[in-house]
Amino acid sequence: MSERLTQTLADAAAGARALRVRTDQVRAAVVRTMADRIEASSQDILQANAKDMAAAGNLTPALQDRLRLDESRLVSLCSALRAVAELEA
């Protein structure tokens, strides 16, 4: 695993641990912020995904489909995050 990926996974694990001790309102705000940041970075995300897809020629069509992002999938992801933020614990 690359050093960057290892660090990203460690950061995500630390964030998950920190989020467990937060109130429902704080957790909901974090999830809404995630959706906002994904929307704000959508063009960068789509460009990075295009590079990933160009390198994914050896993957099965099903795996390529899971990896592929487009505007519609990002909108759906953000919508789902906002729905999760509204759930009561």
Backbone as a chain_set.jsonl record, in Angstrom:
{"seq": "MSERLTQTLADAAAGARALRVRTDQVRAAVVRTMADRIEASSQDILQANAKDMAAAGNLTPALQDRLRLDESRLVSLCSALRAVAELEA", "coords": {"N": [[0.845, -1.167, 0.0], [0.48, 2.262, -0.721], [2.245, 4.995, 0.799], [0.753, 7.333, 1.028], [-1.9, 6.401, 0.806], [-1.996, 4.736, 3.04], [-1.722, 6.66, 5.07], [-4.041, 8.163, 4.603], [-6.024, 6.269, 5.206], [-5.447, 5.852, 7.917], [-5.985, 8.405, 8.905], [-8.735, 8.52, 8.358], [-9.672, 6.494, 10.044], [-9.001, 7.579, 12.531], [-10.616, 9.837, 12.47], [-13.14, 8.619, 12.451], [-13.166, 7.442, 14.99], [-13.092, 9.747, 16.579], [-15.489, 10.908, 15.849], [-17.369, 9.188, 16.918], [-17.714, 9.906, 19.576], [-19.053, 12.258, 19.538], [-21.901, 14.498, 19.588], [-25.214, 13.872, 18.249], [-26.003, 16.055, 16.704], [-23.56, 17.238, 16.005], [-22.381, 15.157, 14.546], [-24.207, 15.016, 12.415], [-23.795, 17.53, 11.269], [-21.16, 17.231, 10.409], [-21.47, 15.255, 8.435], [-23.124, 16.611, 6.63], [-21.33, 18.614, 5.899], [-19.429, 17.059, 4.606], [-20.885, 16.364, 2.301], [-21.211, 18.915, 1.191], [-18.536, 19.582, 0.635], [-17.836, 17.611, -1.201], [-19.517, 18.345, -3.312], [-18.44, 20.904, -3.863], [-15.953, 20.193, -4.764], [-16.393, 18.723, -7.001], [-15.646, 18.822, -9.769], [-12.869, 18.424, -9.679], [-12.853, 15.895, -8.501], [-14.144, 14.389, -10.486], [-12.303, 14.664, -12.587], [-10.065, 13.353, -11.493], [-11.187, 10.82, -11.256], [-11.551, 10.194, -13.926], [-8.909, 9.805, -14.708], [-8.344, 7.577, -13.114], [-10.106, 5.754, -14.286], [-9.009, 5.536, -16.82], [-6.783, 4.08, -16.253], [-7.861, 1.716, -15.514], [-8.289, -0.381, -17.223], [-7.763, -3.099, -17.036], [-9.576, -4.131, -15.308], [-12.656, -5.855, -14.57], [-15.73, -5.313, -16.403], [-17.828, -4.913, -14.55], [-16.485, -4.108, -12.199], [-15.302, -1.8, -13.181], [-17.578, -0.276, -13.609], [-18.387, 0.162, -10.965], [-16.323, 1.75, -10.11], [-16.503, 3.989, -11.731], [-17.347, 7.39, -11.839], [-19.765, 9.956, -12.272], [-21.443, 13.067, -12.935], [-24.105, 12.672, -12.13], [-23.912, 10.499, -10.341], [-22.376, 11.65, -8.327], [-24.118, 13.644, -7.443], [-26.172, 12.026, -6.452], [-24.768, 10.729, -4.39], [-24.206, 12.904, -2.67], [-26.806, 13.644, -2.021], [-27.642, 11.35, -0.671], [-25.878, 11.413, 1.517], [-26.804, 13.728, 2.8], [-29.361, 12.861, 3.469], [-28.736, 10.86, 5.33], [-27.641, 12.484, 7.285], [-29.898, 13.641, 8.306], [-31.18, 11.643, 9.64], [-32.43, 10.311, 12.683], [-30.699, 9.38, 15.604]], "CA": [[0.0, 0.0, 0.0], [1.287, 3.467, -0.774], [2.307, 5.764, 2.049], [-0.372, 8.28, 1.033], [-3.114, 5.647, 1.099], [-1.896, 4.319, 4.44], [-2.005, 7.832, 5.898], [-5.454, 8.5, 4.426], [-6.796, 5.292, 5.979], [-5.225, 6.135, 9.339], [-6.739, 9.629, 9.204], [-10.163, 8.174, 8.358], [-9.937, 5.728, 11.27], [-8.955, 8.523, 13.649], [-11.824, 10.648, 12.37], [-14.28, 7.793, 12.857], [-13.123, 7.322, 16.456], [-13.452, 11.056, 17.142], [-16.901, 11.167, 15.571], [-18.207, 8.35, 17.783], [-17.963, 10.544, 20.872], [-19.729, 13.531, 19.302], [-23.358, 14.49, 19.653], [-25.888, 13.635, 16.979], [-25.986, 17.297, 15.926], [-22.214, 17.406, 15.456], [-22.223, 14.138, 13.498], [-25.016, 15.43, 11.265], [-23.108, 18.665, 10.654], [-19.986, 16.691, 9.711], [-21.933, 14.562, 7.232], [-23.554, 17.664, 5.693], [-20.105, 19.252, 5.403], [-18.858, 16.13, 3.625], [-21.653, 16.539, 1.065], [-20.863, 20.236, 0.651], [-17.166, 19.545, 0.095], [-17.863, 16.801, -2.417], [-20.094, 19.199, -4.356], [-17.498, 21.971, -4.194], [-14.78, 19.594, -5.415], [-16.881, 17.726, -7.961], [-14.868, 18.803, -11.008], [-11.592, 17.77, -9.368], [-13.145, 14.473, -8.278], [-14.438, 13.777, -11.782], [-11.048, 14.594, -13.337], [-9.269, 12.279, -10.897], [-11.837, 9.569, -11.594], [-11.255, 9.92, -15.334], [-7.559, 9.223, -14.723], [-8.47, 6.222, -12.567], [-10.779, 4.915, -15.277], [-8.062, 5.29, -17.908], [-5.853, 3.06, -15.777], [-8.636, 0.566, -15.023], [-8.616, -1.244, -18.35], [-7.623, -4.519, -16.693], [-10.657, -4.529, -14.403], [-13.871, -6.343, -15.222], [-16.713, -4.249, -16.627], [-18.584, -4.653, -13.315], [-15.64, -3.301, -11.309], [-15.173, -0.482, -13.794], [-18.824, 0.444, -13.348], [-18.365, 0.596, -9.561], [-15.309, 2.798, -9.98], [-16.858, 5.143, -12.557], [-18.168, 8.464, -11.285], [-20.207, 11.022, -13.161], [-22.15, 14.113, -12.196], [-25.304, 12.086, -11.529], [-23.537, 9.683, -9.18], [-21.952, 12.548, -7.249], [-25.339, 14.265, -6.913], [-26.83, 10.993, -5.641], [-23.97, 10.543, -3.187], [-24.436, 14.045, -1.78], [-28.182, 13.536, -1.549], [-27.674, 10.268, 0.326], [-25.21, 11.908, 2.726], [-27.718, 14.658, 3.48], [-30.434, 12.052, 4.066], [-28.164, 10.248, 6.515], [-27.484, 13.537, 8.294], [-31.213, 13.954, 8.865], [-31.687, 10.517, 10.426], [-32.291, 10.397, 14.135], [-29.918, 8.258, 16.164]], "C": [[0.893, 1.233, 0.0], [1.23, 4.202, 0.569], [1.125, 6.729, 2.158], [-1.679, 7.572, 1.396], [-3.13, 5.199, 2.551], [-2.238, 5.469, 5.37], [-3.472, 8.23, 5.807], [-6.333, 7.555, 5.237], [-6.643, 5.526, 7.48], [-5.999, 7.383, 9.75], [-8.237, 9.348, 9.275], [-10.535, 7.412, 9.623], [-9.942, 6.65, 12.48], [-10.198, 9.411, 13.645], [-13.054, 9.889, 12.82], [-14.323, 7.646, 14.372], [-13.564, 8.633, 17.11], [-14.943, 11.327, 16.969], [-17.824, 10.358, 16.468], [-18.566, 9.034, 19.092], [-18.682, 11.883, 20.728], [-21.241, 13.373, 19.421], [-23.942, 14.234, 18.27], [-25.85, 14.885, 16.102], [-24.625, 17.525, 15.278], [-21.986, 16.401, 14.331], [-22.996, 14.541, 12.245], [-24.343, 16.594, 10.532], [-21.882, 18.201, 9.868], [-20.411, 16.029, 8.403], [-22.422, 15.574, 6.192], [-22.344, 18.369, 5.085], [-19.409, 18.363, 4.374], [-19.57, 16.306, 2.282], [-21.303, 17.871, 0.403], [-19.483, 20.222, -0.005], [-17.074, 18.69, -1.163], [-18.423, 17.63, -3.565], [-19.095, 20.267, -4.809], [-16.288, 21.449, -4.973], [-15.165, 18.671, -6.556], [-16.055, 17.683, -9.242], [-13.511, 18.141, -10.797], [-11.781, 16.269, -9.172], [-13.375, 13.77, -9.607], [-13.177, 13.669, -12.643], [-10.158, 13.472, -12.805], [-9.864, 10.926, -11.248], [-11.582, 9.201, -13.054], [-9.862, 9.306, -15.482], [-7.591, 7.788, -14.192], [-9.081, 5.277, -13.599], [-9.846, 4.593, -16.439], [-7.076, 4.188, -17.527], [-6.555, 1.765, -15.378], [-8.986, -0.427, -16.118], [-8.539, -2.731, -18.043], [-8.712, -5.009, -15.746], [-11.85, -5.034, -15.205], [-14.832, -5.178, -15.443], [-17.512, -3.911, -15.356], [-17.772, -3.798, -12.346], [-15.432, -1.901, -11.87], [-16.422, 0.356, -13.54], [-18.864, 0.955, -11.917], [-17.403, 1.754, -9.358], [-15.729, 4.096, -10.664], [-17.762, 6.129, -11.807], [-18.585, 9.393, -12.407], [-21.002, 12.005, -12.312], [-23.365, 13.547, -11.456], [-24.972, 11.269, -10.282], [-23.076, 10.566, -8.021], [-23.16, 13.245, -6.618], [-26.071, 13.276, -6.012], [-26.099, 10.757, -4.331], [-24.219, 11.674, -2.196], [-25.846, 14.028, -1.202], [-28.296, 12.473, -0.463], [-26.994, 10.706, 1.62], [-26.129, 12.848, 3.503], [-28.892, 13.918, 4.118], [-29.953, 11.371, 5.336], [-28.038, 11.287, 7.629], [-28.796, 13.857, 8.992], [-31.794, 12.811, 9.693], [-31.498, 10.749, 11.92], [-31.552, 9.172, 14.63], [-30.779, 7.407, 17.06]], "O": [[1.941, 1.247, 0.646], [0.294, 4.042, 1.352], [0.567, 6.921, 3.238], [-2.467, 8.08, 2.193], [-4.162, 5.275, 3.217], [-2.96, 5.284, 6.35], [-4.082, 8.592, 6.813], [-7.284, 7.994, 5.884], [-7.613, 5.409, 8.228], [-6.601, 7.416, 10.823], [-8.93, 9.872, 10.147], [-11.591, 7.653, 10.208], [-10.794, 6.518, 13.358], [-10.763, 9.699, 14.7], [-13.918, 10.447, 13.496], [-15.394, 7.717, 14.974], [-14.321, 8.624, 18.081], [-15.58, 11.909, 17.847], [-18.941, 10.787, 16.754], [-19.625, 8.762, 19.658], [-18.894, 12.571, 21.726], [-21.779, 12.267, 19.363], [-23.256, 14.362, 17.255], [-25.684, 14.782, 14.887], [-24.549, 17.958, 14.128], [-21.457, 16.757, 13.279], [-22.483, 14.416, 11.133], [-24.33, 16.626, 9.302], [-21.601, 18.72, 8.787], [-19.769, 16.23, 7.371], [-22.161, 15.409, 5.001], [-22.336, 18.682, 3.895], [-18.864, 18.857, 3.388], [-18.918, 16.388, 1.241], [-21.121, 17.934, -0.813], [-19.297, 20.791, -1.08], [-16.321, 19.01, -2.083], [-17.872, 17.622, -4.666], [-18.931, 20.499, -6.007], [-15.677, 22.184, -5.748], [-14.327, 17.905, -7.031], [-15.788, 16.596, -9.754], [-13.055, 17.378, -11.649], [-10.962, 15.47, -9.625], [-12.858, 12.675, -9.829], [-13.003, 12.681, -13.355], [-9.565, 12.726, -13.584], [-9.125, 9.978, -11.512], [-11.417, 8.025, -13.379], [-9.662, 8.395, -16.286], [-6.948, 6.897, -14.748], [-8.63, 4.144, -13.762], [-9.893, 3.489, -16.982], [-6.595, 3.453, -18.39], [-5.899, 0.816, -14.948], [-9.898, -1.236, -15.946], [-9.18, -3.538, -18.717], [-8.755, -6.195, -15.421], [-12.025, -4.681, -16.372], [-14.754, -4.168, -14.744], [-17.833, -2.746, -15.12], [-18.306, -2.868, -11.741], [-15.392, -0.927, -11.118], [-16.329, 1.557, -13.286], [-19.329, 2.069, -11.676], [-17.643, 2.633, -8.531], [-15.35, 5.181, -10.223], [-18.783, 5.757, -11.23], [-17.849, 9.591, -13.373], [-21.204, 11.79, -11.117], [-23.621, 13.898, -10.304], [-25.684, 11.346, -9.28], [-23.355, 10.261, -6.861], [-23.216, 13.414, -5.4], [-26.538, 13.643, -4.933], [-26.726, 10.602, -3.283], [-24.421, 11.423, -1.008], [-26.052, 14.36, -0.034], [-28.971, 12.678, 0.546], [-27.485, 10.402, 2.708], [-26.215, 12.765, 4.728], [-29.364, 14.306, 5.187], [-30.69, 11.312, 6.321], [-28.306, 10.985, 8.792], [-28.8, 14.295, 10.143], [-32.799, 12.998, 10.379], [-30.498, 11.327, 12.345], [-31.755, 8.064, 14.134], [-30.302, 6.421, 17.621]]}, "num_chains": 1, "name": "protein.A"}
